Amino acid sequence: MVSITQYNLDKIEDLLAELGYKVRYEKGNFKTGACVIQNSKVIVVNKFSNLEIKINSLIQLIKDFEINKEDLEEKQWVFYKSLLKENN
């Protein structure tokens, strides 16, 4: 399991950035911790969620993406594969 640290949140944000996604932290009435704005590469995260919810929400979104090994550097690919093993 990925430990709940700011460092790991930063790593997840870096992974998403490499995939072309922009992560924004906004306030609002979110039913979940994060969502992808329709047909864009912007992910909005509830800025009032705690660190665990932010991390788990982003991991859940990443699991829904179709990512090829060619899309990422080797180090990011290994991290991505470790995220896929979360909660399986």
N, C-alpha and C positions, 0 to 999 in steps of 0.2 A: 504494500500500500504506500502511496506517496504521502510523506509526512506533511502535515499542515503547517507550512512555514511561508513567510513572505518570499524567501528564495525560490521555493517551488512554484509559487504563483508567478514570479518573474520569469521562470523557465517556461511555463505554459504560455505566457504572453509572448515570449520570444519565438516559440514554436508557431503560434498563430500569426505573428508578424511575418515569419518566413513564408507562410502559406498565403500571405497577402491580406490577412485580416487585421482590422483595426479594432482594438478593445477600448471601449469608453465606459467610464463609471458615471452613472447618472442616478438621480433620485426619481422615484415614481412609484406607481402601484404595480409592482411586478408580482406575478403569481409564482415565478421561479426566480432563481438567482441570476440567470442570464438568458439572452435570446439573440438570434441573428436577425437583423433588420431585413425584411423581405427583399430578396433578389439583390442583396448587396454584400459586401465583405466587411460589414461593421457588426460587431458584437456589443450589445449593451448589457452591462452588469449592474445589478442593484448595488449602489455604493454603500448602502446601509446594511448589506448582508455581512455576516462575519466571514473570516478568512476561510473557514472550512466550507461554507456554502459557496463562496466564490470559486474555490478550487474545484469542488465537486461538480458545480454547474458547468464550468469550462471543460472539464474532462468529459462530461456527458455530451456536450456539443461536439467535441472533437471526435467522439466515437461515432457520431452520425455522419461525419464527413468521409468522402471517398478520397483517400490519400495514397499516392503511389510513392514508392521508394525514391524515384527520380525527383520528386517534389521537394525533398529535404536533403540537407547535408547528413553525412553518416551519423554524427553525434546526435542530431535532432531526431533521426529515424529511430535510433535505439531508445531515446526518451519517449518518442511517440508509441513505440511498441510496448514499453513498460506501462504507459497510460492505458492502453487497450486491455491490459490484464487486470485493471482495477475493477473491483466489484463483479467479476465474472464467476 
